[in-house]
Amino acid sequence: MVITRIGAWSLGRIYGAISAAFGLLLGLVFAAAALIGSGLGANDDIPAGLGGLLGVGAVIFLPLFYGVAGLLLGALAAALYNFFAGMVGGVKIDVT
């Protein structure tokens, strides 16, 4: 079996969803680090609680950023694959 074409928006949606899930995981790690840091008073120049607010912002911002970037880059990757597969052939996959 040879894959000769990939739907650009189909791959973009899948890659965007995977990237958004990764962004959520990363946002949770940032939020936990910010909450721990603000609770310990790691930086006296930042008002108490602001670190926690920034951490919660990471949970919202990072999944959106990663999801949109994944959607666009996945669609671009599929379009480039389609272009080059037309020139040199597709990827051969053996299915047993």
C-alpha positions in Angstrom: 0.0 0.0 0.0 1.3 3.4 -0.9 0.0 6.7 0.6 0.0 9.1 -2.2 -2.2 11.9 -0.7 -3.0 13.2 2.8 -6.0 15.5 3.5 -4.3 18.7 4.7 -7.1 19.9 7.1 -7.7 16.3 8.3 -4.1 15.9 9.4 -4.1 19.5 10.7 -7.1 18.9 12.9 -5.6 15.7 14.3 -2.2 17.3 14.9 -3.9 20.4 16.4 -5.8 18.3 18.9 -2.7 16.3 19.9 -0.8 19.6 20.3 -3.5 21.2 22.3 -3.5 18.2 24.7 0.3 18.5 25.0 -0.2 22.3 25.7 -2.7 21.5 28.4 -0.2 19.1 30.0 2.5 21.7 29.8 0.2 24.4 31.1 -0.6 22.3 34.1 3.1 21.9 34.8 3.6 25.6 34.5 0.6 26.3 36.8 1.8 23.9 39.4 5.3 25.5 39.3 3.8 29.0 39.6 1.6 28.1 42.5 4.5 26.4 44.4 6.8 29.3 43.6 4.3 32.0 44.7 3.5 30.0 47.8 7.1 29.8 48.8 7.7 33.5 48.1 10.4 32.7 45.5 10.5 36.3 44.2 9.7 39.1 46.6 9.3 41.6 43.7 6.1 39.9 42.4 3.0 40.4 44.6 1.7 37.3 46.3 -0.8 35.4 44.2 0.3 36.9 40.9 2.4 33.8 40.2 -0.7 31.7 40.6 -2.6 33.9 38.2 0.1 33.5 35.6 0.1 29.8 36.1 -3.7 29.7 35.5 -3.1 31.8 32.4 -0.7 29.2 31.2 -3.4 26.5 31.4 -5.6 28.7 29.1 -3.0 30.2 26.8 -0.7 27.2 26.1 -3.4 24.7 24.9 -4.8 27.5 22.6 -1.3 28.4 21.3 -0.2 24.8 20.8 -3.6 23.8 19.2 -3.6 26.6 16.6 0.1 26.1 15.8 -0.5 22.3 15.5 -3.4 22.9 13.2 -1.5 25.2 10.9 1.7 23.2 10.9 -0.1 19.9 10.4 -1.9 21.3 7.4 1.3 22.7 6.0 3.1 19.3 6.5 0.3 17.5 4.7 0.3 20.0 1.8 4.1 19.6 1.5 3.8 15.8 1.7 1.2 15.9 -1.1 3.5 18.1 -3.2 6.6 16.0 -2.8 4.7 12.6 -3.0 3.5 13.7 -6.4 7.1 14.3 -7.5 8.9 11.3 -6.0 6.1 8.9 -5.0 4.4 8.2 -1.7 5.4 6.4 1.5 5.1 2.6 1.1 3.5 0.9 4.1 3.4 -2.9 4.5 0.2 -4.0 6.3 0.1 -7.6 7.5 
